[in-house]
Amino acid sequence: MALHTIKVFTLVGAAAGLGIALASCMQGGGREQAAVTPQVTSPGYGLFYSDEGGSAKLAYGQANSDNIDLMLQCAKGSRTVEVTNIARVPGAPKLTLVSSGVSTELKTRVETGEGATLLVADAPMTSAPLTAFRRSGHLEVAQAGNRYGLTATANERQGVERFFAACERG
């Protein structure tokens, strides 16, 4: 997979200073069975948790770089996750999250970032794929037929749990 650059912020290890200004939109769709596809991960990419005071963020990208593919963020205690992904296909209005054989299709809003177009959507943290991601550490993101996956390492799983705990309880 080619690396995609978003000139929005730079990760600095697990305590990244993540600062994306994002707008929210409503979730659409529901659960459906997803076909198992080969996992495609980006070499050198990882998951990085950041506590931002009133919000929490989980970014999938390269450490110490502007190469970010996926951002999950929430206001602490809100139980709503804002999902931001690079727009890989112009005009694709939906993102699909897949984990452990279940998927949710999200309607998106297009945001223009520095050097990239972003798709932004809201999802309840109780949606089937986010719940499965919290348990398994594996998540796939699909957009107009393009799909990539990520699997958290043992250390990254701690950040995944911290993220969901912050979204849930604050």
C-alpha positions as CSV (number, residue, x, y, z in Angstrom):
1,M,0.0,0.0,0.0
2,A,1.3,3.4,-0.8
3,L,1.8,5.7,2.1
4,H,-0.5,8.6,2.3
5,T,0.5,11.9,3.8
6,I,-1.7,14.2,5.8
7,K,0.0,17.4,6.8
8,V,-2.2,17.8,9.8
9,F,0.0,16.9,12.7
10,T,3.1,15.0,13.7
11,L,3.1,12.0,16.0
12,V,5.6,12.0,18.7
13,G,5.6,8.5,20.0
14,A,2.7,7.2,22.1
15,A,2.1,10.6,23.7
16,A,1.5,12.3,20.3
17,G,0.4,15.8,20.1
18,L,-2.5,15.2,17.9
19,G,-4.4,18.3,16.8
20,I,-7.0,17.8,14.0
21,A,-10.0,20.0,13.9
22,L,-12.8,17.8,12.8
23,A,-16.5,18.2,12.3
24,S,-19.0,15.5,13.1
25,C,-21.7,13.8,11.1
26,M,-24.3,11.1,11.7
27,Q,-23.8,7.4,11.5
28,G,-25.8,5.4,9.0
29,G,-26.2,1.8,8.2
30,G,-26.1,-1.2,10.4
31,R,-24.5,-4.6,11.0
32,E,-23.9,-7.1,8.3
33,Q,-21.6,-10.0,7.8
34,A,-18.3,-9.2,6.1
35,A,-16.3,-11.4,3.9
36,V,-12.9,-12.2,5.3
37,T,-10.2,-10.4,3.3
38,P,-6.4,-10.7,3.5
39,Q,-5.1,-8.2,6.0
40,V,-3.2,-5.3,4.4
41,T,-1.1,-3.3,6.9
42,S,1.4,-0.6,6.2
43,P,5.0,-1.4,7.2
44,G,6.2,0.8,10.0
45,Y,2.8,1.9,11.0
46,G,1.4,1.6,14.5
47,L,-1.4,2.7,16.8
48,F,-0.7,5.7,19.1
49,Y,-2.9,6.7,22.0
50,S,-3.0,10.4,23.2
51,D,-4.8,11.9,26.2
52,E,-5.8,15.4,25.2
53,G,-7.4,16.5,28.5
54,G,-11.0,16.6,27.6
55,S,-10.6,14.2,24.7
56,A,-8.8,11.0,23.7
57,K,-7.3,10.1,20.4
58,L,-6.1,6.9,18.8
59,A,-4.1,7.3,15.6
60,Y,-2.9,4.7,13.1
61,G,0.2,5.9,11.3
62,Q,4.0,6.2,11.4
63,A,5.6,7.4,14.6
64,N,7.3,10.8,14.4
65,S,5.8,11.6,11.0
66,D,2.9,13.2,9.1
67,N,1.9,9.8,7.7
68,I,-1.5,9.1,9.3
69,D,-4.2,6.9,7.8
70,L,-6.8,6.7,10.5
71,M,-7.8,8.8,13.5
72,L,-10.3,7.8,16.2
73,Q,-11.2,10.4,18.7
74,C,-13.8,11.2,21.3
75,A,-14.8,13.7,24.0
76,K,-14.2,11.8,27.2
77,G,-17.3,10.1,28.5
78,S,-19.3,10.8,25.3
79,R,-19.5,7.2,24.1
80,T,-19.2,8.5,20.5
81,V,-16.2,7.9,18.4
82,E,-15.3,10.3,15.6
83,V,-13.6,8.3,12.7
84,T,-11.4,10.2,10.3
85,N,-9.8,8.5,7.3
86,I,-7.9,9.7,4.2
87,A,-10.3,9.9,1.2
88,R,-8.8,7.3,-1.1
89,V,-11.5,7.6,-3.8
90,P,-12.8,11.1,-4.7
91,G,-16.5,11.5,-3.8
92,A,-16.8,8.2,-1.8
93,P,-19.4,9.2,0.8
94,K,-19.1,6.2,3.1
95,L,-16.6,4.3,5.2
96,T,-17.1,0.8,6.4
97,L,-15.5,-0.5,9.6
98,V,-15.0,-4.2,9.9
99,S,-13.9,-6.4,12.8
100,S,-14.4,-10.0,13.7
101,G,-16.8,-10.6,10.8
102,V,-19.2,-7.7,11.5
103,S,-19.3,-4.3,9.7
104,T,-20.9,-0.9,10.0
105,E,-21.3,1.5,7.1
106,L,-20.8,5.1,8.1
107,K,-22.0,8.2,6.2
108,T,-19.2,10.7,6.0
109,R,-18.6,14.3,5.7
110,V,-15.7,15.5,3.5
111,E,-13.1,17.7,5.2
112,T,-10.1,19.3,3.4
113,G,-6.8,19.0,5.3
114,E,-3.4,20.3,4.5
115,G,-2.5,18.2,1.5
116,A,-5.3,15.6,1.8
117,T,-9.0,15.2,1.7
118,L,-10.5,13.5,4.8
119,L,-13.7,11.5,5.4
120,V,-15.2,12.1,8.9
121,A,-18.0,10.1,10.5
122,D,-19.4,9.5,14.0
123,A,-20.1,6.1,15.4
124,P,-21.3,5.0,18.8
125,M,-18.5,3.2,20.7
126,T,-21.0,0.3,21.1
127,S,-21.1,-0.3,17.3
128,A,-20.3,-4.0,16.6
129,P,-17.0,-3.4,14.8
130,L,-15.7,-0.9,17.4
131,T,-16.7,-3.3,20.2
132,A,-14.9,-6.1,18.3
133,F,-11.8,-3.9,17.7
134,R,-11.7,-3.2,21.5
135,R,-11.7,-6.9,22.2
136,S,-9.5,-8.2,19.3
137,G,-7.2,-5.3,18.4
138,H,-8.0,-5.8,14.8
139,L,-9.9,-3.4,12.5
140,E,-10.4,-3.0,8.8
141,V,-11.4,0.1,7.1
142,A,-13.0,0.0,3.6
143,Q,-13.9,2.8,1.2
144,A,-15.4,2.3,-2.3
145,G,-13.8,-1.2,-2.6
146,N,-10.4,-0.2,-1.1
147,R,-9.7,-1.9,2.2
148,Y,-6.8,-1.9,4.7
149,G,-6.4,-3.5,8.0
150,L,-4.6,-2.9,11.3
151,T,-3.8,-5.2,14.2
152,A,-2.6,-3.7,17.5
153,T,0.5,-5.2,19.1
154,A,0.4,-6.2,22.8
155,N,1.7,-2.8,23.8
156,E,-0.7,-1.0,21.4
157,R,-3.6,-3.0,22.8
158,Q,-3.1,-1.1,26.1
159,G,-3.6,2.2,24.2
160,V,-6.7,0.8,22.5
161,E,-8.2,-0.1,25.8
162,R,-7.3,3.3,27.3
163,F,-8.9,5.0,24.4
164,F,-12.2,3.2,24.7
165,A,-12.2,3.5,28.5
166,A,-11.8,7.3,28.1
167,C,-14.6,7.5,25.6
168,E,-16.8,5.4,27.9
169,R,-16.1,6.9,31.4
170,G,-14.2,10.0,30.8
